């Protein structure tokens, strides 16, 4: 059993396999999380929100050599922490863990999921060689609710934009772009969204699972990008199989840039998740019935496109444009960096939403750090959740890059690009990797 550290403060450890049943076996582990909030406890939201962890499991019948396949989960237990609840999902691709604590840390031992190996095509549990990777992504549950789209009427009306570029209230499942079905994710419907952009460590764990031998020709990695604008993913075939992709210099938590649409969608599908739509982006960045210009409110950020010293990088939380806080050079910062309770002198500090850059739901870096891949309004097919493999659902259910785009601005952009309704790159129809582009996944309940 292996364990991984994901995002900024979710830990999974102490794995064990036991209790064999007819066609299934039990996998238990420990999960802990820091600085969580539960329903109605995020102080900047008037909307019910839930902080949670999406947990999924990969298995290999050939030890660390892989291939790593997705486990079908058909039974669960929340472990020994009475404040923790576990929620199954209809497609059995994983589970959600919720803490009922208020802005506190929690830990639950003996969290259990039941792997239905027969459902995954294995008639008899292997006597040797089987290994598991239990993985997690911090997410926020956003409940069904009304919100303002195109607030301030700063969006354009092209590419089938809902509301034609004018401010409009989204108050029903029928408020969708022209041609879309009522189950199209329009932000009014409840959904889950990752609290953080995908970090470089998360992406490395993905690469080591889909390409454990570190093949240089893998579709999702480009060695040319190393050390370029804060990208520190490396590959070394002299390292053990399954650990050949790695991060140098303790840069694990930096947002992962240089991700193409294909990179992002492969990661999402492999995780049992999906890309978000641009209407979900605005709901997550604005909250219910708010007209805020930026995710954190209406305070304009200053523009610091070029930050050349570490001392300036440490001050970046004041500006939201962000940069690599380790080297002090241009590039993304750590995911959730501005949520820290310390100021630039290292003293404790309670920060306002305007200082953290967080949205009303506690979701961070929706404005700044990295542009984020989204499904734009011209893609009228309803995107399904991922199937646990890198083979994404057939186009147009998940669109090609032609019907995708970007939202949110990045470390190298003017402040106007960080506005929630800004659509400058909503039609960014290019299948390329860029220094300022990353990703965060979503999921339909």
C-alpha positions as CSV (number, residue, x, y, z in Angstrom):
1,X,0.0,0.0,0.0
2,X,1.3,3.4,-0.9
3,X,0.2,6.8,0.3
4,X,0.4,10.3,-1.2
5,X,0.2,13.9,-0.1
6,X,-2.2,16.0,-2.2
7,X,-2.9,19.7,-2.4
8,X,-1.8,21.7,0.6
9,X,-3.1,19.9,3.7
10,X,-4.7,16.6,2.9
11,X,-2.8,13.5,4.0
12,X,-3.5,9.8,3.4
13,X,-1.4,7.2,5.2
14,X,-1.3,3.8,7.0
15,X,-2.9,1.6,4.4
16,X,-4.0,-1.9,4.9
17,X,-5.8,-4.6,3.0
18,X,-8.0,-7.1,4.9
19,X,-11.5,-8.7,5.2
20,X,-12.0,-10.6,2.0
21,X,-15.6,-11.0,0.8
22,X,-17.2,-12.7,-2.2
23,X,-15.8,-10.7,-5.1
24,X,-14.4,-7.8,-3.0
25,X,-11.8,-6.8,-0.4
26,X,-11.5,-4.0,2.1
27,X,-8.9,-1.3,1.9
28,X,-8.4,0.8,5.1
29,X,-6.3,3.9,5.6
30,X,-6.0,7.1,7.7
31,X,-7.1,10.5,6.3
32,X,-6.3,13.9,7.9
33,X,-7.0,17.4,6.8
34,X,-6.2,20.9,8.2
35,X,-8.1,24.2,8.3
36,X,-11.4,22.8,7.2
37,X,-14.9,24.3,7.2
38,X,-18.2,22.6,7.1
39,X,-21.8,23.6,6.2
40,X,-22.4,27.3,6.9
41,X,-19.0,27.8,8.6
42,X,-16.9,29.5,5.9
43,X,-17.0,33.0,7.3
44,X,-17.2,34.9,3.9
45,X,-20.1,32.8,2.5
46,X,-23.8,33.3,3.2
47,X,-24.4,30.1,1.2
48,X,-24.2,26.5,2.6
49,X,-20.9,25.1,1.6
50,X,-19.0,21.9,2.5
51,X,-15.3,21.3,2.6
52,X,-14.5,17.7,1.6
53,X,-12.0,15.3,0.2
54,X,-12.5,13.3,-3.0
55,X,-10.9,9.9,-2.4
56,X,-10.2,7.4,-5.1
57,X,-8.1,4.2,-5.3
58,X,-5.8,2.8,-8.1
59,X,-4.6,-0.8,-8.2
60,X,-1.8,-2.6,-9.9
61,X,-1.5,-6.4,-10.4
62,X,2.2,-6.0,-11.2
63,X,3.6,-4.1,-8.2
64,X,5.0,-0.7,-8.8
65,X,5.4,-1.5,-12.5
66,X,1.7,-1.0,-13.2
67,X,-0.4,-0.5,-15.1
68,X,-2.5,1.3,-12.4
69,X,-6.2,0.9,-12.9
70,X,-9.2,2.5,-11.2
71,X,-10.9,0.6,-8.4
72,X,-14.7,0.2,-8.3
73,X,-15.8,1.1,-4.8
74,X,-19.0,-0.5,-3.5
75,X,-18.8,-0.2,0.3
76,X,-17.5,2.4,2.7
77,X,-16.9,3.3,6.4
78,X,-15.9,6.7,7.7
79,X,-13.4,5.4,10.3
80,X,-13.0,6.2,14.0
81,X,-13.6,10.0,13.9
82,X,-17.3,10.6,14.9
83,X,-17.2,14.0,13.2
84,X,-16.4,12.5,9.8
85,X,-18.9,11.3,7.3
86,X,-18.4,9.4,4.1
87,X,-20.5,9.6,0.9
88,X,-20.6,7.1,-1.9
89,X,-21.3,8.1,-5.5
90,X,-23.5,6.4,-8.1
91,X,-20.7,5.5,-10.5
92,X,-18.5,4.0,-7.7
93,X,-15.4,5.8,-8.9
94,X,-14.5,7.1,-5.4
95,X,-16.0,8.6,-2.2
96,X,-16.3,11.9,-0.5
97,X,-15.2,12.5,3.0
98,X,-16.7,15.4,5.0
99,X,-15.7,16.8,8.3
100,X,-18.3,18.2,10.6
101,X,-15.7,20.3,12.5
102,X,-15.6,24.1,12.3
103,X,-12.4,25.6,10.8
104,X,-10.3,22.8,12.5
105,X,-8.1,19.9,11.7
106,X,-9.5,16.4,11.7
107,X,-8.1,12.9,11.5
108,X,-9.9,9.6,11.0
109,X,-8.2,6.2,11.3
110,X,-9.6,3.1,9.7
111,X,-11.4,4.8,6.9
112,X,-12.6,1.8,4.7
113,X,-13.6,1.3,1.2
114,X,-14.5,-2.0,-0.4
115,X,-12.9,-2.8,-3.8
116,X,-15.3,-4.8,-6.0
117,X,-12.5,-6.5,-8.0
118,X,-15.1,-8.7,-9.9
119,X,-16.7,-5.5,-11.3
120,X,-13.2,-4.6,-12.6
121,X,-12.9,-7.9,-14.4
122,X,-10.8,-9.9,-11.9
123,X,-12.4,-13.2,-11.0
124,X,-10.1,-14.1,-8.1
125,X,-8.2,-11.8,-5.8
126,X,-4.5,-12.1,-6.8
127,X,-2.3,-14.0,-4.3
128,X,0.6,-11.7,-4.8
129,X,1.8,-8.6,-6.6
130,X,-1.3,-6.4,-6.1
131,X,-0.6,-2.9,-4.8
132,X,-2.9,0.1,-4.2
133,X,-2.5,3.9,-4.3
134,X,-5.1,5.8,-2.3
135,X,-5.4,9.3,-3.6
136,X,-7.2,12.4,-2.6
137,X,-8.2,15.9,-3.9
138,X,-9.6,18.6,-1.6
139,X,-12.9,19.9,-3.0
140,X,-15.8,22.2,-2.0
141,X,-19.4,21.2,-2.4
142,X,-21.5,24.1,-3.8
143,X,-25.2,23.7,-3.3
144,X,-28.0,24.5,-5.8
145,X,-28.6,28.2,-5.9
146,X,-29.2,31.4,-7.8
147,X,-26.3,33.6,-8.8
148,X,-25.4,36.6,-11.0
149,X,-23.6,35.8,-14.3
150,X,-21.7,38.4,-16.4
151,X,-21.9,40.8,-13.4
152,X,-21.0,44.3,-14.4
153,X,-21.7,43.3,-18.1
154,X,-17.9,43.0,-18.8
155,X,-18.2,39.7,-20.7
156,X,-18.5,39.5,-24.4
157,X,-21.5,38.0,-26.2
158,X,-19.5,35.7,-28.5
159,X,-19.2,31.9,-28.5
160,X,-22.9,31.3,-27.4
161,X,-22.4,33.1,-24.1
162,X,-25.4,32.8,-21.8
163,X,-27.1,36.2,-21.3
164,X,-25.6,37.7,-24.5
165,X,-22.9,39.5,-22.6
166,X,-25.2,41.3,-20.2
167,X,-25.6,40.8,-16.5
168,X,-28.3,38.2,-15.8
169,X,-29.6,36.1,-12.9
170,X,-29.2,32.4,-13.2
171,X,-32.1,31.0,-11.2
172,X,-33.1,27.7,-12.8
173,X,-31.8,24.6,-14.4
174,X,-33.2,25.9,-17.6
175,X,-30.9,28.9,-17.6
176,X,-28.4,27.4,-20.0
177,X,-26.6,28.5,-23.2
178,X,-28.7,28.1,-26.4
179,X,-28.9,24.4,-27.5
180,X,-27.9,22.9,-24.1
181,X,-30.0,20.4,-22.2
182,X,-31.3,21.2,-18.7
183,X,-28.6,19.0,-17.1
184,X,-25.8,21.1,-18.6
185,X,-23.7,22.3,-15.6
186,X,-24.8,26.0,-15.5
187,X,-23.6,26.8,-11.9
188,X,-27.2,26.8,-10.6
189,X,-27.1,23.1,-10.2
190,X,-25.0,21.7,-7.3
191,X,-21.5,20.7,-8.1
192,X,-18.1,20.0,-6.6
193,X,-15.0,22.0,-7.4
194,X,-11.4,21.5,-6.4
195,X,-10.4,24.0,-3.7
196,X,-7.0,24.4,-5.2
197,X,-5.5,24.3,-8.7
198,X,-3.7,21.0,-9.4
199,X,-0.3,21.1,-7.8
200,X,2.9,19.9,-9.4
201,X,3.1,17.0,-6.9
202,X,-0.4,15.9,-7.8
203,X,0.6,16.0,-11.4
204,X,3.8,14.0,-10.8
205,X,1.7,11.3,-9.0
206,X,-0.5,11.2,-12.0
207,X,2.5,10.8,-14.3
208,X,4.0,8.0,-12.2
209,X,0.7,6.1,-12.3
210,X,0.0,6.4,-16.0
211,X,3.7,6.1,-17.1
212,X,5.6,4.3,-14.2
213,X,8.6,3.6,-16.4
214,X,9.2,7.3,-17.1
215,X,9.0,6.9,-20.8
216,X,10.1,10.1,-22.4
217,X,7.4,9.8,-25.1
218,X,4.5,10.0,-22.7
219,X,1.7,12.2,-24.0
220,X,1.4,14.3,-20.8
221,X,5.0,15.4,-20.1
222,X,7.5,17.7,-21.8
223,X,11.0,17.7,-20.4
224,X,11.8,20.9,-22.2
225,X,9.7,22.9,-19.7
226,X,11.8,22.0,-16.7
227,X,12.9,25.1,-14.7
228,X,11.0,27.4,-17.1
229,X,8.6,29.8,-15.4
230,X,8.3,27.8,-12.3
231,X,7.8,24.3,-13.7
232,X,9.9,21.8,-11.8
233,X,8.6,18.4,-13.0
234,X,11.5,16.1,-14.0
235,X,12.0,12.6,-15.1
236,X,15.0,10.3,-14.3
237,X,15.0,6.7,-15.5
238,X,17.7,5.8,-13.0
239,X,15.1,6.2,-10.2
240,X,12.9,3.3,-9.1
241,X,10.0,2.4,-11.4
242,X,6.9,4.3,-10.3
243,X,9.0,7.2,-8.9
244,X,10.7,8.4,-12.1
245,X,8.8,11.6,-12.3
246,X,9.6,13.9,-9.4
247,X,9.8,17.5,-8.2
248,X,13.1,19.2,-7.5
249,X,13.9,21.6,-4.6
250,X,10.7,21.0,-2.5
251,X,8.5,22.8,-5.0
252,X,5.7,20.2,-4.7
253,X,2.9,22.6,-3.8
254,X,3.4,25.0,-6.7
255,X,0.5,25.2,-9.1
256,X,1.2,23.0,-12.2
257,X,1.6,25.1,-15.2
258,X,2.3,24.1,-18.9
259,X,-0.9,22.0,-18.9
260,X,-2.6,21.6,-22.3
261,X,-6.3,20.8,-22.6
262,X,-5.4,17.2,-23.3
263,X,-3.2,17.1,-20.2
264,X,-6.0,18.6,-18.1
265,X,-8.8,16.4,-19.4
266,X,-6.7,13.2,-19.0
267,X,-6.0,14.1,-15.4
268,X,-9.6,14.8,-14.7
269,X,-10.9,11.6,-16.3
270,X,-8.3,9.5,-14.6
271,X,-9.4,11.0,-11.2
272,X,-13.1,10.3,-11.9
273,X,-13.7,14.0,-12.2
274,X,-14.4,16.4,-15.2
275,X,-13.6,20.0,-16.4
276,X,-15.8,22.8,-15.0
277,X,-17.9,25.0,-17.3
278,X,-17.4,28.7,-17.5
279,X,-20.8,29.3,-15.8
280,X,-19.6,27.1,-12.9
281,X,-16.5,29.2,-12.8
282,X,-18.5,32.3,-12.2
283,X,-20.7,30.7,-9.5
284,X,-17.6,29.4,-7.7
285,X,-15.9,32.8,-8.0
286,X,-18.9,35.0,-7.1
287,X,-21.2,33.0,-4.7
288,X,-24.9,33.4,-4.5
289,X,-26.5,36.7,-5.7
290,X,-23.2,38.7,-5.3
291,X,-22.0,41.1,-8.0
292,X,-18.4,41.1,-6.9
293,X,-15.9,41.9,-9.7
294,X,-13.1,39.6,-8.4
295,X,-13.4,36.4,-6.4
296,X,-12.3,38.2,-3.2
297,X,-14.6,41.2,-3.7
298,X,-14.3,44.6,-5.4
299,X,-10.8,45.6,-4.3
300,X,-8.6,46.2,-7.4
301,X,-5.3,44.3,-7.3
302,X,-2.0,46.1,-8.2
303,X,-0.2,44.8,-11.2
304,X,3.2,43.2,-10.5
305,X,4.0,41.5,-13.8
306,X,7.7,41.4,-13.1
307,X,8.9,40.3,-9.6
308,X,12.6,39.8,-9.5
309,X,13.5,39.4,-5.8
310,X,12.4,37.0,-3.2
311,X,11.4,39.8,-0.9
312,X,8.9,41.0,-3.5
313,X,7.7,37.5,-4.1
314,X,6.9,37.1,-0.4
315,X,4.7,40.2,-0.7
316,X,2.7,38.9,-3.7
317,X,-0.3,38.0,-1.5
318,X,-1.0,41.7,-1.6
319,X,-1.3,41.7,-5.4
320,X,-2.8,38.4,-6.5
321,X,-0.7,38.3,-9.6
322,X,1.4,35.7,-7.8
323,X,4.9,34.4,-8.6
324,X,7.1,31.5,-7.5
325,X,7.7,32.3,-3.8
326,X,10.7,30.0,-3.7
327,X,12.9,31.5,-6.4
328,X,11.3,35.0,-6.5
329,X,11.0,34.8,-10.2
330,X,8.0,34.8,-12.6
331,X,5.8,31.8,-12.4
332,X,2.9,30.3,-10.3
333,X,3.0,30.2,-6.5
334,X,2.0,27.4,-4.2
335,X,-1.7,26.5,-4.3
336,X,-3.5,28.2,-1.5
337,X,-0.4,30.2,-0.6
338,X,-2.3,33.3,0.5
339,X,-4.4,31.4,3.0
340,X,-1.4,31.3,5.3
341,X,-2.0,32.6,8.8
342,X,1.4,34.4,8.8
343,X,2.3,37.7,7.4
344,X,5.5,38.4,5.4
345,X,7.4,38.8,8.7
346,X,6.2,35.4,9.9
347,X,3.9,36.8,12.5
348,X,0.3,35.5,12.9
349,X,-2.3,37.4,11.0
350,X,-6.0,36.9,10.2
351,X,-6.5,37.8,6.6
352,X,-9.5,39.2,4.9
353,X,-11.0,37.7,1.8
354,X,-9.3,40.6,-0.1
355,X,-5.9,39.5,1.3
356,X,-6.3,35.8,0.7
357,X,-7.8,36.1,-2.8
358,X,-10.3,33.4,-1.9
359,X,-13.8,33.3,-3.4
360,X,-16.9,33.4,-1.2
361,X,-16.7,29.6,-1.0
362,X,-13.1,29.5,0.2
363,X,-11.9,28.4,-3.3
364,X,-8.5,30.0,-3.9
365,X,-6.7,31.3,-7.0
366,X,-9.8,31.6,-9.2
367,X,-8.3,35.0,-10.0
368,X,-4.6,35.0,-10.6
369,X,-1.8,32.4,-10.3
370,X,-2.8,30.3,-13.4
371,X,-5.4,30.5,-16.2
372,X,-7.7,27.6,-15.8
373,X,-9.1,25.3,-18.5
374,X,-12.9,25.4,-18.8
375,X,-15.7,24.2,-21.1
376,X,-17.2,27.3,-22.7
377,X,-20.8,28.0,-23.6
378,X,-20.5,26.9,-27.2
379,X,-20.0,23.2,-26.1
380,X,-23.7,22.3,-25.8
381,X,-23.2,18.6,-24.8
382,X,-23.5,17.8,-21.1
383,X,-20.1,16.7,-19.7
384,X,-20.2,13.5,-17.7
385,X,-17.8,12.6,-14.9
386,X,-14.6,10.9,-15.8
387,X,-14.3,7.1,-16.1
388,X,-11.1,6.6,-14.1
389,X,-8.9,6.2,-17.2
390,X,-7.0,8.8,-19.3
391,X,-9.4,8.0,-22.2
392,X,-11.9,10.8,-21.8
393,X,-15.5,10.4,-22.7
394,X,-16.1,10.7,-26.4
395,X,-16.2,14.2,-28.0
396,X,-18.5,16.1,-27.9
397,X,-19.5,14.9,-24.4
398,X,-16.2,16.4,-23.4
399,X,-15.3,18.8,-26.1
400,X,-12.1,19.1,-28.0
401,X,-10.0,22.2,-27.3
402,X,-12.0,24.0,-30.0
403,X,-14.9,24.3,-27.5
404,X,-12.8,24.8,-24.5
405,X,-11.2,28.0,-23.1
406,X,-9.6,29.7,-20.2
407,X,-10.8,31.8,-17.3
408,X,-9.2,33.6,-14.3
409,X,-6.0,35.3,-15.4
410,X,-2.5,34.4,-14.3
411,X,0.7,35.6,-12.7
412,X,1.7,37.4,-15.9
413,X,-1.6,39.2,-16.6
414,X,-3.1,42.6,-16.0
415,X,-5.6,42.9,-13.1
416,X,-8.6,43.0,-15.5
417,X,-8.0,39.4,-16.5
418,X,-8.7,38.3,-12.9
419,X,-12.3,39.6,-13.0
420,X,-14.8,36.8,-12.6
421,X,-16.7,37.7,-15.7
422,X,-13.7,38.4,-17.9
423,X,-13.9,36.2,-21.1
424,X,-10.8,37.4,-23.0
425,X,-9.6,33.8,-23.3
426,X,-12.9,32.0,-22.9
427,X,-12.6,30.9,-26.6
428,X,-8.8,30.1,-26.3
429,X,-8.9,27.3,-28.9
430,X,-5.3,26.1,-28.9
431,X,-4.0,22.7,-28.0
432,X,-0.6,23.9,-26.7
433,X,1.1,24.1,-23.3
434,X,1.6,27.6,-21.9
435,X,3.6,28.9,-18.9
436,X,0.6,30.6,-17.3
437,X,-2.1,27.8,-17.8
438,X,-3.1,25.2,-15.3
439,X,-6.3,23.4,-14.2
440,X,-8.7,22.4,-11.4
441,X,-11.3,19.6,-11.8
442,X,-15.0,19.5,-11.0
443,X,-17.6,16.8,-10.4
444,X,-21.3,16.4,-10.9
445,X,-22.9,14.9,-7.7
